[in-house]
Amino acid sequence: MTHNGRRSIAASGYPRDIPNVPPERNLKGISFAVANASGFVARACEAANSHRIADIWKALESGQ
């Protein structure tokens, strides 16, 4: 995703529906969204076997 011409990562702060879990008991909020996005970046670092930003973006964009 891009924002103002720069690559960015976004995550929703709204909960996803979980069967048999009332919405008020579901995990939600910006802190959960940030943790979720951070997890994707960590997985991309592992997949890229690198901490170079270009390699991480490449892994994120390829869905690794």
C-alpha positions in Angstrom: 0.0 0.0 0.0 1.2 3.5 -0.6 0.3 6.7 1.3 1.4 10.1 -0.1 3.8 8.3 -2.5 5.5 6.2 0.2 5.0 2.5 1.0 3.1 1.8 4.2 1.6 -1.0 6.2 -1.9 -0.7 7.5 -4.0 -2.9 9.9 -7.6 -2.4 11.0 -8.3 -1.6 14.6 -11.8 -3.2 14.3 -12.3 -6.8 15.3 -13.0 -9.6 12.8 -16.1 -11.7 13.5 -15.2 -14.8 15.5 -17.9 -17.5 15.8 -19.5 -17.7 19.2 -17.5 -14.7 20.5 -19.5 -11.5 21.2 -17.9 -8.4 19.6 -17.2 -6.7 22.9 -15.0 -9.7 24.0 -13.0 -9.8 20.7 -9.6 -8.3 20.5 -9.6 -4.8 18.9 -8.0 -1.4 18.9 -5.0 0.3 17.6 -2.6 -1.6 19.9 -3.8 -4.9 18.5 -3.6 -3.6 15.0 0.0 -2.5 15.5 0.9 -5.9 17.0 -0.6 -7.6 14.0 1.3 -5.4 11.5 4.5 -6.0 13.4 4.0 -9.7 13.2 3.8 -9.4 9.4 7.0 -7.5 9.3 8.7 -10.1 11.6 7.6 -12.9 9.3 8.9 -10.9 6.2 12.3 -10.4 8.0 12.5 -14.2 8.5 11.4 -15.0 4.9 13.8 -12.5 3.4 16.6 -13.7 5.8 17.5 -10.0 6.0 16.9 -6.8 7.9 17.4 -4.5 4.9 14.3 -2.5 4.3 14.3 -3.3 0.5 14.4 -7.0 1.2 11.6 -6.7 3.8 9.3 -4.8 1.4 10.0 -7.3 -1.3 9.0 -10.2 1.0 5.9 -8.3 2.2 4.8 -7.5 -1.4 5.3 -11.0 -2.6 3.2 -12.4 0.3 6.0 -14.5 1.8 
